[in-house]
Amino acid sequence: VIDDRVVVVGGGLAGASTAIALRRAGHSGPITVLGDEEHLPYQRPPLSKAVLKTASGIDALHVRPAAFYAEHDIRVRTGARVVAVDRESCTAALEEGAALPYDHLVLATGTRPRPLPGAEGCLELRTWADALALRAALRPGMRLVLVGGGFVGLEVAAVAAAIGAEVTVVEGLDRVLRRALSPEMSAHLEGVHREEGVRIVTGETVSSFEDGGVVLGSGERLPADVVAVGIGVVPNAELAAEAGLVVRDGIVVDDELRTSDERIWAVGDVARFPCLISGRDLRLESVQAAADQAVHVAGRIAGTVAGPYRAVPHFWSEQHGRRLLIAGVAAEGDEAVVRGDPASGPFSICRFAGDRLVAVETIDQGRDHLAARKLLAGDTAALDRAALEDPGVALASLVARPVTGRA
Ligand SMILES: Cc1cc2nc3c(=O)[nH]c(=O)nc-3n(C[C@H](O)[C@H](O)[C@H](O)COP(=O)(O)OP(=O)(O)OC[C@H]3O[C@@H](n4cnc5c(N)ncnc54)[C@H](O)[C@@H]3O)c2cc1C
């Protein structure tokens, strides 16, 4: 109903985007976004990229300026932590005591860094404050150890190396980004980092954190001025679990992004959903998922969208001036076919589950990436695998053109 009260828990990209999309979809009822950080909703991707290089303020990162929310009658409350959801009375209780009634509740509580026992004094990178602390610590010649070879760790490694720091990345698995990328792409990125002076140690864990460095399982001691840890995230799903919603490494939603309570939805990093594109159960940590899921849920609440959520997952990363773009989602073990020569410039890697295209990883190949998103949105079973594997065939040429009738 157009005048329903919508309460959004979580003031990140997914929460803010839900509120913005609700107004765009014509929802005229009260919208309140409750975020426990001290800032208006902001974009996190620059925290491991531009923010570490330049002395900028947080304003440039805001999803929208304060005036936008005022103009669109969206109440955004910062420093407002929701501590309980009462599904009987349909209220969200704030730490400070007040309880807000809702007709629709959207959970957009995101994720937090996975803690590593013993690493309590180390830096991490999730918030604006974390980025400021890291930026202050980075200087030429300093020794930085990054525990975890995920996207955030590798992006920080790239920036730190460019500043002139001595950087070592310690990854517990046998290659960086193993869960996200093909072995070929991991190997390519490891090579790029090494060329740029970053030491990458794989198949190693930190056995102890000491003053002035870390000790690896092998016994090697890595001296460090700063140690930062990025070993993945955990979803902020406790609120949902305590409210009796189904939670399994994230808040479980159906293909419309609705939780086990029909008045409660979940979007963004915290939502585990059945992905209709990949046929897999996913919880995505990406701007694309946060933004597209927000638009879908807003449309469902406003009544302008019908049917399930269906969007091609995509993601980007920047390391040492290379732009990695991923369309779709592959699982470990999915086959990889390289198109082009990684040693000599832009290239793409098609990932196949059986004979079906499930993802395309590209380096500096924006056109292939956009084409891949279109291919993955269509009938992948109908694609010609030989053509997909042939670097001489542009992926864009495989995108079905709409059939045009004769004038
Ligand atoms: C350093 C970094 C770099 C990244 N780079 C990229 C990139 O290059 N490309 C890409 O696609 N993605 C990137 N991401 C991921 C992307 O930023 C996330 O997927 C996106 O922020 C998810 O948005 P969200 O709103 O779901 O969650 P979040 O951004 O985590 O926001 C959730 C908010 O809810 C708040 N909250 C939690 N519980 C409560 C509560 N009980 N009451 C009130 N508030 C609460 C949290 O404090 C937080 O402010 C990056 C992330 C990080 C940290």
The ligand as a Tripos MOL2 file, in Angstrom:
@<TRIPOS>MOLECULE
LIG
   53    58     1     0     0
SMALL
NO_CHARGES

@<TRIPOS>ATOM
      1 C1         37.0170   -1.7440    1.5090 C.3       1 LIG1
      2 C2         35.9040   -2.2750    0.6560 C.ar      1 LIG1
      3 C3         36.0320   -2.2410   -0.7280 C.ar      1 LIG1
      4 C4         35.0050   -2.7340   -1.5390 C.ar      1 LIG1
      5 N1         35.1550   -2.6850   -2.9020 N.ar      1 LIG1
      6 C5         34.1550   -3.1280   -3.6950 C.ar      1 LIG1
      7 C6         34.2620   -3.0630   -5.1100 C.ar      1 LIG1
      8 O1         35.2840   -2.6380   -5.6580 O.2       1 LIG1
      9 N2         33.2150   -3.4840   -5.8770 N.ar      1 LIG1
     10 C7         32.0640   -3.9540   -5.3020 C.ar      1 LIG1
     11 O2         31.1180   -4.3320   -6.0180 O.2       1 LIG1
     12 N3         31.9360   -4.0340   -3.9560 N.ar      1 LIG1
     13 C8         32.9500   -3.6460   -3.1430 C.ar      1 LIG1
     14 N4         32.8200   -3.7210   -1.7810 N.ar      1 LIG1
     15 C9         31.6000   -4.3340   -1.2230 C.3       1 LIG1
     16 C10        30.4770   -3.3220   -1.0710 C.3       1 LIG1
     17 O3         30.9430   -2.1690   -0.4710 O.3       1 LIG1
     18 C11        29.3770   -3.9710   -0.2390 C.3       1 LIG1
     19 O4         28.8800   -5.0650   -0.9460 O.3       1 LIG1
     20 C12        28.2760   -2.9780    0.0790 C.3       1 LIG1
     21 O5         28.7630   -1.9760    0.9220 O.3       1 LIG1
     22 C13        27.1180   -3.6940    0.7710 C.3       1 LIG1
     23 O6         26.1950   -2.7540    1.1960 O.3       1 LIG1
     24 P1         25.1720   -3.1070    2.3640 P.3       1 LIG1
     25 O7         24.3500   -1.8730    2.5350 O.co2     1 LIG1
     26 O8         24.5200   -4.4000    2.1010 O.co2     1 LIG1
     27 O9         26.0650   -3.3620    3.6630 O.3       1 LIG1
     28 P2         27.0210   -2.3630    4.4990 P.3       1 LIG1
     29 O10        27.7480   -1.4540    3.5780 O.co2     1 LIG1
     30 O11        27.7810   -3.2680    5.3890 O.co2     1 LIG1
     31 O12        26.0010   -1.5010    5.3540 O.3       1 LIG1
     32 C14        25.2730   -2.0200    6.4310 C.3       1 LIG1
     33 C15        25.1270   -0.9470    7.4770 C.3       1 LIG1
     34 O13        24.2060   -1.3690    8.4760 O.3       1 LIG1
     35 C16        24.7090   -1.0420    9.7490 C.3       1 LIG1
     36 N5         24.0690   -1.9190   10.7550 N.ar      1 LIG1
     37 C17        24.3060   -3.2280   10.9910 C.ar      1 LIG1
     38 N6         23.5060   -3.6670   11.9880 N.ar      1 LIG1
     39 C18        22.7350   -2.6220   12.3740 C.ar      1 LIG1
     40 C19        21.7240   -2.4550   13.3600 C.ar      1 LIG1
     41 N7         21.3500   -3.4640   14.1460 N.pl3     1 LIG1
     42 N8         21.1350   -1.2480   13.4950 N.ar      1 LIG1
     43 C20        21.5190   -0.2110   12.6930 C.ar      1 LIG1
     44 N9         22.4800   -0.3090   11.7540 N.ar      1 LIG1
     45 C21        23.0740   -1.4990   11.5910 C.ar      1 LIG1
     46 C22        26.1990   -1.2630    9.5850 C.3       1 LIG1
     47 O14        26.9480   -0.6240   10.5960 O.3       1 LIG1
     48 C23        26.4190   -0.6470    8.2180 C.3       1 LIG1
     49 O15        26.5840    0.7410    8.3110 O.3       1 LIG1
     50 C24        33.8250   -3.2540   -0.9450 C.ar      1 LIG1
     51 C25        33.7110   -3.3000    0.4570 C.ar      1 LIG1
     52 C26        34.7400   -2.8190    1.2500 C.ar      1 LIG1
     53 C27        34.6090   -2.8670    2.7540 C.3       1 LIG1
@<TRIPOS>BOND
     1     1     2 1
     2     2     3 ar
     3     2    52 ar
     4     3     4 ar
     5     4     5 ar
     6     4    50 ar
     7     5     6 ar
     8     6     7 ar
     9     6    13 1
    10     7     8 2
    11     7     9 ar
    12     9    10 ar
    13    10    11 2
    14    10    12 ar
    15    12    13 ar
    16    13    14 ar
    17    14    15 1
    18    14    50 ar
    19    15    16 1
    20    16    17 1
    21    16    18 1
    22    18    19 1
    23    18    20 1
    24    20    21 1
    25    20    22 1
    26    22    23 1
    27    23    24 1
    28    24    25 2
    29    24    26 1
    30    24    27 1
    31    27    28 1
    32    28    29 2
    33    28    30 1
    34    28    31 1
    35    31    32 1
    36    32    33 1
    37    33    34 1
    38    33    48 1
    39    34    35 1
    40    35    36 1
    41    35    46 1
    42    36    37 ar
    43    36    45 ar
    44    37    38 ar
    45    38    39 ar
    46    39    40 ar
    47    39    45 ar
    48    40    41 1
    49    40    42 ar
    50    42    43 ar
    51    43    44 ar
    52    44    45 ar
    53    46    47 1
    54    46    48 1
    55    48    49 1
    56    50    51 ar
    57    51    52 ar
    58    52    53 1
@<TRIPOS>SUBSTRUCTURE
     1 LIG1         1 GROUP 0 **** ****
